Amino acid sequence: MISIRYYNYFDEDLLRARYFSLLPYVPVVIVAAVVAMLTQISVFHSTEPFLWSFVIPGLLTVVSAGVFVYWFFHRKEQPDIAIVRRRLQFFASLLVVAGITTIICDLHLLQHSAGYSRYFLIVQMTLYGICFPFLLVSLGRPAYIYNLMLITTTVFYLLYADVEYAQPFAFMILVFEAGMLAAMHRRNKGFDSLVFSSLHAQQLAKENARLANVDILTGLPNRRQFFAAIKAQSLDHLKTTGMRFAIGIIDLDRFKLVNDSHGHRVGDLVLIEIARRLSEYDGCHQPISFYRLGGDEFAFHKHFGGDEAGLKSLGQALIALIEQPVSVEGLVFHLSASTGIAVFPDVDDSTEKLYEYADYALYQAKNSGRGHPELFSPQHLGSLQARTQTERALRAANIRQEFSTVFQPIVNTTANHPVAFECLARWHSPVIGEVMPNEFIPVAESIGLISNITLVLFKKAIQAMRDWPGQVGLSFNLSANDITNDKVIHDLIRMIADCGVDAQRFTFELTETALLQDYLSTRNNIELLRQAGVALALDDFGTGYSSLSHVQGLPLNKIKVDRSFVHDIETNPKSKMIVSSILVLCRGIGIDCVVEGAESKSQIELLQAMGCHIIQGFYYAQPMNAQSIPAFLATTRAPR
């Protein structure tokens, strides 16, 4: 019997994986054993002793049938680890006992056999010793014990019995035995390695999922979790119960002065203290949940049954909580904050717009003196005309004339030379003037104009890159609307084919938000782009909805680490850990890693020391127009 302690030494996940990998082979082994036993009975029952030619093989056949029945009724179970260990112990013990029984039985039969019947038993023992252990190699040591018992017995019998061609026969068996043992070892080692790699990937996925829902600095739920909580609200239940649902956005007033005067490390400590105060706030009768949206911006939501005065009192109480002196490393800070609040169903029948309204209320609070709460009211709706103005200007815009491109280098730090330029959009409207991308892109997406802008800017980018060295590529951003639009993808591919530039010089950047909009359509269009020869990069990795399933399931060439992890990488161990983990992940799966947002030499040196050699950021250059690129290239070392 194999001691059950043998299986206690295995990692639980590995043991479970071995158990489930063993299950499909159990019926194969049983059927083969039963057929072999029945064949043996038919060959020897009339000429050899009844006990060894019928009783013992018959008993082994019955036991095998019982094991098959047990397997059949338990094959779909998901047993706990204790049951897994007991079943493996049972199988291991049964295998060893069956091996011993087979050896004793066959040796007795060999004493009375001659000619072909003797060779039958020798071949049978050889096949048992080679085939069954290979199929049951997941059992580990018991499979090797079974193999050595059967093969050793067979070889010794050949060498010491009067068998014709015994030595060549034994040599052939030993050759097969050596190969089989090597194959068993490689199979077990490869299987264990695969299991541990899978477990490591699962751990990374769990950690990534945790980081996707928790703000790593303060420990509060993050922006993603905030929007998920809002979306999960049951409007019908709120209407039925007469409860109201409020969300609020809290922004620290002039917090940038803290970072500018005392550094981001001190600023982070201040944010941690503010988050602690908010999370411990207990001044509400109903539960209240707090979140950190990013930077110095926090949020909350709660149900309530009172009037607006109660909400204003809550907002004022939170502001007062923040205004209490904050002591950090011998420094005392007197902060203030503004709060914007929106209420369902007072201003809208959907929770989706509450954030937009709360954000606008916050904007009004800051523009009207700061340091107080502001409730979004129906009167505020009229003030949202700025967005409408942007929308109207977009609809009337001459895209070819009003939109232009600028480029920021992506630098290989080893060669000190750009490997590519990222194309960035700029809009100068004759009606409303300069409009930043983060202002017009969401509006363009919402009204269906973003794809027109994409195609125009891509054509301009192609014209610009004709003058670049052949080693320098173009990185171009695609929105969620673009990557799910079959016509846009085909137009992009056609433009690449017609431009005369090697397709391998193009990289399209996608955000995970874009991937989530319509994954199937996105996956198909990504495959079309890959077939066209272009590269694909996952942008802003580490923020939002980061998921290893995207890395695993999509044919990516690059991952771009979001700049939010770089600005404090020298002072925040968690940021450094995340960047380091992504670099390890990229090296492990064989794709490039580009780190964005490097602004200082010390950041560059740290990233290089961590193994990152493709970096983008203001340290190298601000975005520049196409005419400035030749001069910039002339200042850097030519690629080797």
N, C-alpha and C positions, 0 to 999 in steps of 0.2 A: 504493500500500500504506500502511496505517495503521501507524505505528511502534508496536512492542510496548511501548515505554516509556509510551505513553498509559495502558495498563492497570496499569502499575507504580505510578501515582500514586493508585490507588484503595485504600481500606481493604480488607483481605482479606475480612472478613466481608461488606462491602457488595458486593464484586465477586462473591463466591460467591452471594449472594442474587440479584444481577442475572442471573447465569448460569442459576440454576434457574428464575427467573421467565421467562427467554427460551425455555426448552426447550418449553413447551406450544405456543408460537406457530410453531415451526420447521415442523412438518408443515402447518400452515394456510398459511403463506407458500409453501411448496414446491408444494403442490397447486394453489393459486391461480396461481402462476407457470407451472406445467406446463400447466394448462388454457388460460391466456392465450397461451402459446407455440404450442400446438397449434391454437388458434383462428386465430392470426396466420398460421400455415403454410397452413391451409385457405383463408384469404381471399386470400393473395398468391402462392402457389406457382405458379399457372398464368399469372400476368400480369406478375410482377416478376422481376428477375434471380435466378437460382438460389441464388447465394451469400447474398444478403440475405433472401430470402424463405423459404429452407429450411435451408441449412447452418448459419447463425449461430443462428436460433431452435432448430434441432434440437440443436446443441451445448449451448446453454443448458438445454434440456430434459434432456439426458443428465447434465449436471453437477448439475442439481437432483435428479434421481433418485438420483445417487450420494450427495449430501448426505443425502437422505432415508434411504437404507440405512444410512449411518454413524450418523445420529441414532437409528434404530430399535435398533441393536445396542448403543448406548452410553447410552440414555436413562435407565436405572436406576442408573447408576454414581454413586459419590460420590467424584469425583476430587479430588486435592490441588490446592492453589492454583496450582501451576506449570502443571498440565494445563488448569485453568480458563482461565488467561491465554492459553495457546497456542490453545485452541479459540475463545475470543472473538476473538483476533487473526485466526484463520483465517476466521471468520464475517464479521468486519468487512472484511477484505481482499476476500473473495469478493463481498460486497455492493457495494463500491465498484467492483470490476472489472465485475460484472454491470451496474451502472448505466451505466458508460462504454460497455460493449458495446451495451447497449440503445439508448443515445442515438445511437451511430454507425450501428447497423443501421436504426433508425427514420428517421433523417435521410436515409439513402440511399433508403429506401422512399418517403419523402415527396417526393423529387425526381421520382419516376416515377408518383406517385399523383394522383388527382383525385377530386372529389366525395365520396361516402360513405366510400371507402377512406381518404381523407386524414383525415376526421373520426374514423374508427376509430382511426388511429394517435395522433391528438391526445388522444382520450379515454383510450386505453390508457396513454400516457405520464403523463397527469394522475393516473390511478388508481394506477399504479405509484408515482408520487412522493408520493402522499398516504397510501395504505393501508399499503404495506410499511414505511415508516419508523415509522408509528404502532405497528404490531404489533411492530417490532423496536427500539423506543425504548430498551430496556434496554442495547443496544449503546453508547449514548451518542453521542459525536461522529460516528462513521461513519453513523449513521442520519440525522443532520442533513445530512451531506455528500451522501448519496444523494438525500435530499429536494430539496436546493437544486439539485443537478445536473439532475434530471429536470424540476422545475417551472420553473427558469430557462430551460432549453432550450425547453420548450414555450411559455412566454410570449414569448420572443424570436422564435420561429418564427411565432407568431400575429401579432406586430406587424410583422414584416418580410416575411412571405409574403402572397401574394394569396389570402386566406381571407375568405369572406363572414362578416360579423359578428365580425370578429377582435377589435376592441377590447372589446365587451361580453363576449365569451368570455374574453379575457385578464383583464378586471377580475373576473369571477366566479371564475376560478381563483385570483387573488391573494387574494380575500376568504376563500375556503376555505383557502388556504395560511396566512394569518394566524391563522385560528381553529385550524388543525391544529397549527401551531407552538406556540401558547399551550397547547393541550391536552397536547402532548408535554412541554412544560416543566413544567406542573403535575403531570403523571403521574410524571415522573422525580423531581421535588422531593418529592412526596408519598410515593413509594415509598422514597426514601432516608431521609426523616424517619421513616417507619414502621419501617424496618430498624434505624435507630439507636436508636429508642425501645425496640424489642424487645431489642436488644443491651444497652441500659442496664438493662432489667428483668431480663434474664438475669444480668447482673453483680450486681444487687441480690439476686437469688435465691441466687446462689453465695455472696455475702458473708453473707447471712442464714443459709444452710445452714452456713457455717463457724462463725458466731457461735453457732448452735444446738448445735454439738458441742464448742466450745472455750470455756473460761472466759476472758472478755476481760481479766480482771485478771492472772491468773497464767500464762495460756497452757497450763495443763493441760487435758486432756479434761474435759468438764463432767458434770453429773448425768445428762443425757440419754444421753450416750455410755456412762456407767458402766452404766446399766440395760440398754442395748442389748448391751453386752459380756456381761453376766450371762445375758441371755436367749439369747445365741447359743451358749452352752456345750452340747456334745454329751454328754448324760448316758450314753448307751449306750457311747460311747468311754471315758468315765471309768470306768464299771463294768468294762468289758472289760480295761482296762490296770491297774486297781487304783489309779489315781491319785485323789487327793482334791482338791477345789476349795474354796478358802477366800476369803471376802471379809471385809474389815475396814473399820471406820469410825473415823476419827481425829478427835477434837474437842479444840480448844485450850481448856484450862481457864481460866475467868475472863478470856477475851480481851476481853470487853466493857469491862473496866477500861482496857485500852490505848486503845480508841476514846474512852471517856469522858474520859480524862485528857489525851490528846494529839491527839485528833481522828482522823477517819476517814482522812485522807491518810496519816498516820503508820501507822495500823493497816493500811492497804492495802500499804504498803511492807514491813511485817512479814510479811504473808501472802505477798507475792511471794517473800521470802527463804525462808520455810518451803517453799513450792512448789518453789523451786530445789533445796533440799536433798533433798526427796523424789524429784524427778525424776532427780537424780544419784546416788541411793543404789544401791550395787552389792554389797550384802552378802548376796545370795541366789544360790544355785546355779541355781535356776530363774528365768525371767523374772518380773518383778513390774510391774504397771501401776498408776499412781497417777492419781487424779481429784480435782477440787475439786467438792464437792456444793453448796456455797454457804456464805456467811458464813465462819465459822472451822472448817468441817467438810470433811475430806478423806476419801478412800476408796481402797482398793486391792483387787486380787484376784490370786491366783496359784494355780498347780497345785503340788502337793507330794506326796511319797511317804513322808514321815516321820511322826512322832507329834505329839501335841499340844504336847509340850515345845518342839519346834522352832518351832511357831507362836507360843507365848508368848515365846520368845526373840526372834523377829522383831518382835513387838509391842513388846517392851521396847527393842529396838535402835532402832526408829523413834521411840519416846518419848525415848530418850537423844539422838537426833539433833536433835529439836526443842528439847530442854532446853539445848542449847549456846547460849551468849549470842548475842543478835541485836543487831547495831549498826545503827542507823538515824539518820542526821542528828545524830550526836553523842550519841544516846541509846542506852543498853544495856538490853535487856529480857531477863529470865530467865523463860522460859515453861515451862509444863508441859502435858501432854496426856494424854488417856485414850483407850483403844482398845477397841472391841468387835469380836469376831471370831466368825464362824459358819462351819461346815465342812459341805460336802456329801461323802458322804452320811450323816455321823454323826448329824445331828439331823433330817434330812428327806430324802425322795426327790426333791425338786424344788428347782431353783435359785431359783424365784420367791420363796420364803419366807426365803431366806438373809438378804436385806437386813433384813427385819423382825426376824429373830432377832439379827443383828449389832447392829442399833439398840437392841434391848432389852439386849443384853450391854453396850453402851456406857452405857446408862442405869444399869445395875447398877454399872459401874466408877465412874461419877461419884458414885453414892450410897454407895459404900464406900471413900471416901478419895481418889479421883482419882489421876492420875499412874501408872496401871498398866494392863496389858491384861487383858481379861476374855473368856474363851471361853464362848460359849453352850453350855449343857449341857441334857440332858433334864430336869434338875431345874428349870431356869428356866421350862419350859413352864407349870408351875403358877402362876407369878407373872404370867402374862398374863391373869389373871382380871379385871383391871380393864376390859379391852375387853369381856369377856363380860358384866360388870356393866352397862356402858354399853348393850350390845345388849339386855339384858333390860329395862333401864329404858325404852329406846326402844319395845320391843314392848308394854310395859304402859302407855305414856304416853297421857294424854288430850291429844292434839295441840292442840286448840282452847284448852284452859285453860293448858297448860304452855309453849307456844311463843308468842313475841311478836315484834314488829318494832321496829327502831330505824332512823333515817334519817340519812344523811350528805349534805350539800349538794354539788352539782356547780355551780360558780360560773362565770358569764360575767364575766371580769375587766374587760371594757370597760364593762359596765353595773353592775358590782359587785353583782350580784344572782343568786341561784340560778336556773338554767334547769331544774334537776331535783333530785330527791333519790334517792339509791340506797338501796334497802331491804335491810337486813341482818337476819339471823335471830338470835334469842336463845332459849335454853332454860333454864328453871328447873325442875329435876326435884325433886319432893318426896322422892325416894329418895336421889339422889346430889348434889343441889344444882345450882349453876350449872355448865353445861357449855358450853365455847366451841365455836363453829361448826366450827373445824378439827378438833375431837375428835368431834363427833357426826355431821357430814355424811358423812365416809367410811363410818362404821358404818351410817348410814341408807341410803346408796347400796348397800352390800353386802347388806343384808337386805331391800331393796325398799320401804322406807318413805319415801324421799326425795320421791317424787311426791305422797304424801299431805300431807307437810309443805309442799311447794311450793304446792299449791292452797289450803291453809288460810291460809298467810302472804300469798298474793297477794290473797285476799279481804279480809284485814285491811288490807293496803296500799291497796286501792281505797277502803275506807271512810275511811281517813285522808286520802287525797288529795282527797276531795270538798270539804274546807275550804280547799284551796290555791287561789291565783290561777290563772286559766285559762292563763297562760303557763308555769306550772311543771309539769314532767312527772315521771314516775316511772320509775326505772331498776331493773329486777328481774332477779336472776340465775337462770339455768336450769342445772341440772346435766346431765351427759351422759345420765343416765337420763330426764330430762324431755324433752329435745329429740328423743330417739329414740322416745318413747312417743306414739303417735298419739292415744290417748285424752286424755292430759294436754294436748296441744296444742289439741285440739278443745274441751276444758273451759275452757282459758284464753281462747280466742277467744269462746266463749259468754259467759263472765263479763264480758269487755270490752264485748260487744254489749249486755248487759243492764244495765250499770252506769250508763249515761247520760253517761259521760265520753268525750270525743273520743279515738278510738283513736290519733291522732297524738301524744298526750301520753305514750304508753307506749313504753319501750325495753326490750328483753330482751337481757341480756348473756350471751354464750357464750364459753367458753374453747376454745382449739384442741384441748385434750384431748377435750372433748366432741365436736368435729367429727370426730375421728379414730375414735371408737368405732364408728360406723355411718354413713359419709359419705352414702350414698344416702338412707337414711331421714332423716338430718339435713337434707339438701338439700331434700327434699320438704316437711318440716315447716316449714323456714324460709320456703319459698315460700308456704305457707298463712298464716303469720304476716304476711308482707309484704302478701298480698292482703287481710288483715284491716285493714291500715292502720297497723300498728305499725312502729317502727324496730328495727333490730338492730345490736348493737355486738359487736365482737370484743374480749374482755377479756384482760388480761395479755399484750398483744402485745409481742413481743421476747424472750419467755422460752419455755422448753419447746420445742414443735414449730413455732415460727413459720415460716410458709411463705407466699410470695406467691401460691401457687396458691389459698389460701383467700380472699385479698383479691380475686383476679381472678375466681374461680369462684362466689362467693357474693354475694347482693344486700345488702351491708352498708351501713349509714348512718354508722357511727362505728367508730373504733379507739381502744381505751383502752391507753395506754402503761403498762406495769407500773411499780409504785413502786420496784422495785429499781434502775431507771435514774435515779431522781430523788434518792435520798438522798445520792449523791456527785456529782451533776451539776456542782457548782461546782468540784470538785477533780479529777474524772476526765474527761479529754478524750474517752475512748472512750464513756462514758455520754452525754456531751453530743453526740457525733457520732451515736450511735444515735438519740437523741431527735430531733435535727435531721433525720436521714434519714427517720424516720417522719413527721414533720411535712410534709416535702417530698412524700413519697409520698401523704399524705392530700390535700394541696392539688392535686397533679397529677391524682388520680382523682376529686376533687370530693366527698370525704366529710369529716365532722368528726373532729377528733382531741381526745381527752380525756386529760389527763395526771394520773395518780394519785400520791398520796404526798407532795404539797408540804407542808412543815412549817414553813417560815420565809419571811419577807418577801423575803429575798435570792433564794431559789429562785423565788418568784413573779415577781420582777422579771426574773430571767434568762430564765424561760420566756416571759414576755411579749415580751422583746426578741428571742427566737427565733421569734416569730410564733404562740405558743400562747395562746389566750384562753379556753379552757374547762378549768378546773383543779379538782381534788378533793383534799382533804387536811386534816390536822389544823390547818393554819394557819387555815382558815376555821371549822371546828367539829369537835368529836368527834361520833360518832353520837349522835343524840338521839331521844327518844320523840316520838310524834305530838303530844302536848300541848305540847311545847316549840317546835314549828315556827312557829306564829304569832308568838311573841315574837322568834324569830330573824329571820323575814322582816321584821318591823317595824324591825329595826336596819340593814337593807340598803336601798339605793336601789331604788325601784320601777323596773321595766323601762319603757323608753320605747316 
